[in-house]
Amino acid sequence: MTRNTTERTGRRTVLKATSGAGLLALAGCIGTPDDDNGDDDVYEIGMVDSLTGSLADFGERNQRAVELALDDVNEVGVNGRELDIIVEDSESESQGGVAAAQKLVNQDGVPFLIGAVGSGVSLSIYESVIQDTDVVQLSQNSTGLGLTDFPGLLRMSPSGRTQSVALADIIAEDGYDEVAVTYINDEFGESLYDAFAEAYDGDIVYESSHDGEQASYGSLVSEMNGSGTEAWLCITYQQEFSTMVTNMFESGYEPQLYGADSNRGDTVLANTPEGSMNGMKLVEPAAPEDQENYQAFAADFEAEFGESPTAWSAFAYDCVVTAALSIQAADEFTGTALGEVVRDVTRPEGEEAFTYEEAHAILDDGGTPDDVDYQGVSGPIDFDENGDPRGSLVVFEVQDHDYVSIEFRES
């Protein structure tokens, strides 16, 4: 199943910067069957990603996974055509995400939109741009609980409720019957905090929301320290958490730290003092490392980019493959037709397929969407009635200023 990296590099669709704020485009042009100005050899969809801003670490790995996915899809083809993606930058903000989605839907006319990373951004896009249209939206990385309330908004990453419950369990298992909590003042932070508060059997002796992108969180961490508890849970983003940790370290505070997926990243390690987070535990969606298709994906990713992928990269890869399979399975290249099949190509009633090539072969041989059960590199997908997938979790501990996987948990 492992692909030849040298051959694949030669096939690569080039990711290139274009003029305009934050726009990246994967080379190609619009290719809908009914578009007289388009290229009949190309299907074009859209993607809103965090290319800049507080979630840019996620966006960078997403784009690398998108490159690999497009290589794999276009080596086989989609109804004899190629798939291209226009990628717009949300700047990790709701306003930027809505503007990007409006451009993709209203100007480019894409029937399928992958996006976004931040939960608040995905929800804003759906409510402001996608809702009441026939465009399909599939978020690559959003875990906020609020997405479950919008069945028309699909996501590849599991709900953050599973992380909140796991954190409540881990803090209790570590012997802490009280905790201080701070959370980012948006849908992601509020929803994960609410789920944690519901699941945690101990006492929350301090809780406070915080705004993003502050120069200092000194007052906040001082209040958390004043609560008298040793266990601190921070539900926030990488940039904000880096500042908090630095404030803690400079003040001489040494709490037992806990966090969610958005706390972890190279940005945090680079922007915090050595030893400032040792012993911290974090929970995030897990990649199926024992699955052969994930191993092949990880090997390709490491060979091309010199680093290991994350589960978030795998989610982005599977978004592209799911979109391609939906196009292959649909009667026409419209949002309505794609919406009718996007859930079906990942359901367990069909024949398990672990690569795009395997799933495409089933459809190309006369199979229906119900005959395909695409098993993603991120694991089984199986969108439920709320647009949420299945998933499992990995627990990381910070050791010697690095993240070490210490446990897997079923969600």
C-alpha positions as CSV (number, residue, x, y, z in Angstrom):
1,M,0.0,0.0,0.0
2,T,3.0,2.3,0.4
3,R,3.4,4.6,-2.6
4,N,6.5,5.6,-4.5
5,T,7.4,9.0,-3.1
6,T,9.6,10.0,-6.1
7,E,6.9,9.2,-8.6
8,R,4.3,11.0,-6.5
9,T,6.4,14.1,-6.2
10,G,6.5,14.4,-10.0
11,R,2.7,14.2,-10.1
12,R,2.2,16.8,-7.4
13,T,-0.3,19.6,-8.0
14,V,1.6,22.7,-7.0
15,L,0.3,24.7,-4.1
16,K,0.9,28.3,-5.0
17,A,0.3,31.7,-3.6
18,T,-1.8,34.1,-5.6
19,S,-2.5,37.8,-5.2
20,G,-5.2,38.8,-2.7
21,A,-5.3,38.6,1.1
22,G,-4.5,35.2,2.3
23,L,-5.5,33.3,-0.8
24,L,-3.8,30.0,-1.8
25,A,-5.0,28.1,-4.8
26,L,-4.3,24.6,-6.0
27,A,-3.5,25.0,-9.7
28,G,-6.5,24.4,-11.9
29,C,-9.7,26.0,-13.0
30,I,-13.4,25.6,-12.5
31,G,-14.8,22.5,-14.0
32,T,-18.5,21.9,-13.5
33,P,-20.4,20.1,-16.2
34,D,-22.7,23.0,-16.9
35,D,-20.0,25.7,-16.8
36,D,-19.2,26.9,-20.3
37,N,-16.2,28.9,-18.9
38,G,-14.8,25.9,-17.1
39,D,-12.4,23.2,-17.9
40,D,-14.3,20.0,-18.6
41,D,-11.3,18.0,-17.3
42,V,-11.5,19.5,-13.8
43,Y,-13.9,19.4,-10.8
44,E,-13.3,22.3,-8.5
45,I,-14.3,22.6,-4.8
46,G,-13.4,25.1,-2.1
47,M,-11.6,25.0,1.3
48,V,-11.4,27.6,4.1
49,D,-8.3,26.9,6.2
50,S,-6.3,28.7,8.9
51,L,-3.3,29.8,6.9
52,T,-2.5,32.6,9.3
53,G,-3.6,33.5,12.8
54,S,-3.8,31.6,16.1
55,L,-4.6,28.2,14.4
56,A,-2.0,28.4,11.6
57,D,-0.2,25.3,12.9
58,F,-3.3,23.3,12.1
59,G,-3.6,25.0,8.7
60,E,-0.1,24.3,7.6
61,R,-0.4,20.5,8.3
62,N,-3.9,20.5,6.7
63,Q,-2.4,21.9,3.5
64,R,0.3,19.3,3.4
65,A,-2.4,16.6,3.8
66,V,-4.5,18.2,1.1
67,E,-1.5,17.9,-1.3
68,L,-1.1,14.2,-0.6
69,A,-4.9,13.6,-1.0
70,L,-5.0,15.4,-4.3
71,D,-2.1,13.3,-5.6
72,D,-3.9,10.1,-4.6
73,V,-7.2,11.2,-6.0
74,N,-5.9,12.6,-9.3
75,E,-3.7,9.5,-9.9
76,V,-7.0,7.6,-10.2
77,G,-9.3,10.4,-11.4
78,V,-12.9,11.4,-10.6
79,N,-15.3,10.4,-13.4
80,G,-12.3,10.6,-15.7
81,R,-11.4,14.1,-14.5
82,E,-9.1,15.8,-12.0
83,L,-10.1,17.4,-8.7
84,D,-8.8,20.9,-7.8
85,I,-9.3,22.9,-4.7
86,I,-9.4,26.7,-4.2
87,V,-8.1,27.4,-0.6
88,E,-8.9,30.6,1.1
89,D,-7.5,31.9,4.4
90,S,-9.9,32.4,7.4
91,E,-7.1,34.1,9.3
92,S,-8.4,31.9,12.2
93,E,-11.3,34.4,12.7
94,S,-15.0,34.1,12.1
95,Q,-15.1,37.4,10.0
96,G,-12.3,36.2,7.8
97,G,-13.9,32.7,7.4
98,V,-17.2,34.2,6.4
99,A,-15.6,36.4,3.8
100,A,-13.5,33.5,2.4
101,A,-16.6,31.3,2.2
102,Q,-18.7,34.0,0.5
103,K,-16.0,34.3,-2.1
104,L,-15.9,30.6,-2.8
105,V,-19.6,30.1,-2.9
106,N,-20.8,33.3,-4.5
107,Q,-17.9,34.1,-6.9
108,D,-16.4,30.7,-7.6
109,G,-19.6,28.8,-7.3
110,V,-18.2,25.7,-5.5
111,P,-20.9,23.1,-4.6
112,F,-18.7,21.6,-1.9
113,L,-16.8,23.5,0.8
114,I,-14.2,22.1,3.2
115,G,-14.0,24.3,6.3
116,A,-13.0,25.3,8.8
117,V,-10.5,24.7,11.6
118,G,-12.0,26.8,14.5
119,S,-15.5,25.7,15.6
120,G,-16.7,29.3,15.8
121,V,-15.5,29.9,12.3
122,S,-17.2,26.8,10.9
123,L,-20.5,27.8,12.6
124,S,-20.3,31.4,11.3
125,I,-19.7,30.1,7.8
126,Y,-22.6,27.7,8.0
127,E,-25.1,30.2,9.5
128,S,-24.0,33.2,7.3
129,V,-23.2,31.5,4.0
130,I,-24.2,27.8,3.7
131,Q,-27.5,27.4,5.5
132,D,-30.5,27.5,3.2
133,T,-28.3,26.8,0.2
134,D,-27.5,23.4,-1.4
135,V,-23.8,23.7,-0.8
136,V,-22.2,20.9,1.2
137,Q,-20.0,22.0,4.1
138,L,-17.6,19.5,5.7
139,S,-15.3,20.9,8.5
140,Q,-11.8,19.4,8.7
141,N,-10.9,20.2,12.4
142,S,-13.8,21.7,14.4
143,T,-14.7,20.0,17.6
144,G,-17.0,22.5,19.3
145,L,-20.2,20.9,20.7
146,G,-22.4,23.4,19.0
147,L,-21.9,21.9,15.5
148,T,-24.0,18.9,16.6
149,D,-27.0,21.2,16.6
150,F,-26.7,21.8,12.8
151,P,-27.1,18.4,11.1
152,G,-26.4,20.1,7.7
153,L,-22.9,21.0,8.9
154,L,-20.7,17.9,8.7
155,R,-17.3,17.5,10.3
156,M,-14.5,15.0,10.1
157,S,-13.2,15.4,13.6
158,P,-15.3,14.1,16.5
159,S,-17.1,16.3,18.9
160,G,-15.1,17.9,21.7
161,R,-17.6,16.4,24.3
162,T,-15.4,13.3,24.2
163,Q,-12.4,15.3,25.2
164,S,-14.2,17.1,28.0
165,V,-15.4,13.8,29.5
166,A,-11.9,12.3,29.2
167,L,-10.4,15.3,30.9
168,A,-12.9,15.1,33.8
169,D,-12.0,11.4,34.2
170,I,-8.2,12.0,34.0
171,I,-8.2,14.8,36.5
172,A,-10.2,12.7,38.9
173,E,-8.0,9.6,38.3
174,D,-4.9,11.8,39.1
175,G,-6.4,12.4,42.5
176,Y,-7.6,15.9,42.2
177,D,-11.1,16.6,43.6
178,E,-11.0,20.3,42.8
179,V,-9.8,22.3,39.7
180,A,-9.4,25.8,38.4
181,V,-10.6,26.3,34.8
182,T,-10.2,29.1,32.2
183,Y,-11.6,28.9,28.7
184,I,-11.4,31.0,25.6
185,N,-14.5,33.2,25.1
186,D,-16.0,31.6,22.0
187,E,-18.2,28.7,21.0
188,F,-15.3,26.2,21.2
189,G,-14.2,27.2,24.7
190,E,-17.6,27.7,26.2
191,S,-19.0,24.4,24.9
192,L,-16.0,22.3,26.0
193,Y,-16.2,23.9,29.5
194,D,-19.9,23.3,29.8
195,A,-19.3,19.6,28.9
196,F,-16.4,19.4,31.4
197,A,-18.4,20.9,34.2
198,E,-21.2,18.5,33.6
199,A,-18.9,15.5,33.6
200,Y,-16.5,16.4,36.5
201,D,-17.5,15.0,39.9
202,G,-15.2,17.3,41.8
203,D,-15.4,21.0,42.7
204,I,-14.6,23.7,40.2
205,V,-13.2,26.2,42.6
206,Y,-12.4,28.8,40.0
207,E,-13.7,29.4,36.4
208,S,-13.3,32.3,34.1
209,S,-13.5,32.9,30.4
210,H,-10.7,34.9,28.7
211,D,-10.5,36.9,25.4
212,G,-8.0,35.9,22.7
213,E,-4.8,37.5,21.6
214,Q,-4.0,39.4,24.8
215,A,-0.5,40.6,25.5
216,S,-0.6,39.2,29.0
217,Y,-2.7,36.9,31.1
218,G,-0.9,37.8,34.3
219,S,-4.0,38.8,36.2
220,L,-5.9,35.6,35.1
221,V,-3.1,33.2,36.2
222,S,-2.7,35.1,39.5
223,E,-6.4,34.6,40.2
224,M,-6.1,30.9,39.3
225,N,-3.2,30.6,41.7
226,G,-5.2,32.3,44.4
227,S,-7.9,29.7,44.2
228,G,-5.5,27.4,46.1
229,T,-6.0,24.3,43.9
230,E,-3.1,22.6,42.2
231,A,-4.9,21.3,39.1
232,W,-5.5,23.9,36.3
233,L,-7.4,23.2,33.2
234,C,-6.9,25.6,30.3
235,I,-9.2,25.4,27.3
236,T,-7.8,27.8,24.8
237,Y,-5.6,28.2,21.7
238,Q,-1.9,27.9,21.1
239,Q,-1.0,31.6,21.1
240,E,-3.0,32.3,24.2
241,F,-1.8,29.3,26.0
242,S,1.8,30.1,25.3
243,T,1.3,33.5,26.9
244,M,-0.4,32.0,29.9
245,V,2.4,29.5,30.5
246,T,5.0,32.2,30.2
247,N,3.1,34.3,32.8
248,M,2.9,31.3,35.1
249,F,6.5,30.5,34.8
250,E,7.7,34.1,35.4
251,S,5.4,34.3,38.5
252,G,6.9,31.0,39.9
253,Y,3.6,29.1,39.7
254,E,3.8,25.4,39.2
255,P,0.3,23.9,38.7
256,Q,-0.5,20.6,37.3
257,L,-1.8,21.6,33.9
258,Y,-4.4,19.9,31.7
259,G,-5.6,20.9,28.3
260,A,-7.6,20.1,25.1
261,D,-6.4,19.6,21.6
262,S,-6.0,23.3,20.8
263,N,-3.3,23.7,23.5
264,R,-0.8,21.4,21.8
265,G,1.5,22.4,19.0
266,D,5.0,23.4,17.9
267,T,4.2,27.0,18.4
268,V,3.6,26.4,22.1
269,L,6.9,24.5,22.5
270,A,8.8,27.3,20.7
271,N,7.2,30.1,22.7
272,T,7.4,28.8,26.3
273,P,10.3,28.3,28.6
274,E,12.0,24.9,28.9
275,G,10.4,23.0,31.8
276,S,7.4,25.3,32.1
277,M,4.9,22.6,31.1
278,N,6.5,19.3,32.3
279,G,3.8,16.9,33.5
280,M,1.0,18.6,31.6
281,K,-1.6,16.2,30.2
282,L,-3.6,16.9,27.0
283,V,-6.3,15.0,25.2
284,E,-7.0,15.1,21.5
285,P,-8.5,12.9,18.8
286,A,-6.4,9.9,18.0
287,A,-5.1,8.7,14.6
288,P,-5.4,4.9,14.0
289,E,-1.7,4.2,14.1
290,D,-2.2,0.4,13.8
291,Q,-4.2,0.8,10.6
292,E,-2.3,0.1,7.4
293,N,-3.7,3.0,5.4
294,Y,-2.7,5.5,8.1
295,Q,0.8,4.0,8.2
296,A,1.1,4.5,4.5
297,F,-0.2,8.1,4.8
298,A,2.2,8.8,7.7
299,A,5.1,7.4,5.7
300,D,4.3,9.6,2.7
301,F,3.8,12.6,4.9
302,E,7.2,12.1,6.7
303,A,9.0,11.5,3.4
304,E,7.6,14.6,1.8
305,F,7.7,17.1,4.7
306,G,10.2,15.7,7.2
307,E,7.7,15.5,10.1
308,S,5.0,13.2,11.3
309,P,1.4,14.0,10.6
310,T,-1.2,14.6,13.3
311,A,-4.7,13.3,13.5
312,W,-5.8,16.8,12.3
313,S,-3.8,16.2,9.1
314,A,-5.6,12.9,8.6
315,F,-8.9,14.6,9.0
316,A,-8.0,17.1,6.2
317,Y,-6.9,14.2,4.0
318,D,-10.2,12.4,4.5
319,C,-12.2,15.5,3.7
320,V,-10.7,15.6,0.3
321,V,-11.2,11.9,-0.4
322,T,-14.8,12.1,0.9
323,A,-15.5,15.0,-1.4
324,A,-13.9,13.1,-4.4
325,L,-16.0,10.0,-3.7
326,S,-19.1,12.1,-3.4
327,I,-18.5,13.6,-6.8
328,Q,-17.8,10.1,-8.3
329,A,-21.0,8.8,-6.7
330,A,-23.4,11.7,-7.4
331,D,-25.6,12.0,-10.5
332,E,-24.3,15.5,-11.2
333,F,-21.8,18.0,-9.9
334,T,-24.3,20.1,-7.8
335,G,-24.6,20.7,-4.1
336,T,-28.0,19.0,-4.0
337,A,-26.6,15.8,-5.6
338,L,-23.4,15.8,-3.5
339,G,-25.5,16.3,-0.3
340,E,-27.5,13.2,-1.1
341,V,-24.5,10.9,-1.2
342,V,-21.8,12.4,1.1
343,R,-23.0,10.4,4.1
344,D,-23.5,7.2,2.2
345,V,-20.0,6.7,1.0
346,T,-18.7,6.4,4.6
347,R,-21.4,4.2,6.1
348,P,-20.7,0.7,7.5
349,E,-23.4,-0.9,5.3
350,G,-21.1,-0.8,2.3
351,E,-17.9,-2.7,1.5
352,E,-14.9,-1.5,3.4
353,A,-12.4,0.5,1.3
354,F,-9.2,1.8,2.9
355,T,-8.0,3.9,0.0
356,Y,-9.5,6.2,-2.5
357,E,-8.5,3.8,-5.2
358,E,-10.3,0.9,-3.6
359,A,-13.5,3.0,-3.0
360,H,-13.4,4.4,-6.5
361,A,-13.1,0.9,-8.0
362,I,-16.4,-0.1,-6.3
363,L,-18.2,2.9,-7.7
364,D,-16.6,2.6,-11.1
365,D,-17.7,-1.0,-11.3
366,G,-21.3,0.0,-11.1
367,G,-21.6,0.2,-7.3
368,T,-23.9,2.7,-5.6
369,P,-23.0,5.0,-2.7
370,D,-24.5,2.5,-0.3
371,D,-22.0,-0.1,-1.6
372,V,-19.0,1.9,-0.3
373,D,-17.8,2.2,3.3
374,Y,-14.6,4.4,3.1
375,Q,-12.4,3.8,6.1
376,G,-10.4,7.0,6.4
377,V,-6.8,7.4,7.3
378,S,-8.3,9.0,10.4
379,G,-10.3,5.9,11.1
380,P,-13.9,4.9,10.5
381,I,-16.0,8.0,9.7
382,D,-19.7,7.0,9.6
383,F,-21.4,10.4,9.8
384,D,-24.4,10.2,12.1
385,E,-27.7,12.0,11.8
386,N,-26.1,15.2,13.3
387,G,-23.1,15.1,10.9
388,D,-20.7,13.9,13.5
389,P,-18.2,11.0,13.0
390,R,-16.9,8.3,15.2
391,G,-13.5,8.7,16.9
392,S,-11.0,7.8,19.6
393,L,-8.7,9.8,21.8
394,V,-5.0,10.0,22.7
395,V,-3.6,11.3,25.9
396,F,-0.3,13.2,25.7
397,E,2.0,14.2,28.6
398,V,4.7,16.9,28.3
399,Q,8.1,15.3,29.1
400,D,11.3,17.2,28.7
401,H,9.4,20.0,26.8
402,D,8.0,17.6,24.3
403,Y,4.7,15.8,23.8
404,V,4.7,12.0,24.5
405,S,1.8,9.8,23.8
406,I,0.9,7.9,27.0
407,E,-2.6,6.4,26.5
408,F,-5.4,5.8,24.0
409,R,-9.0,5.9,25.0
410,E,-12.2,5.0,23.2
411,S,-14.6,7.8,22.8
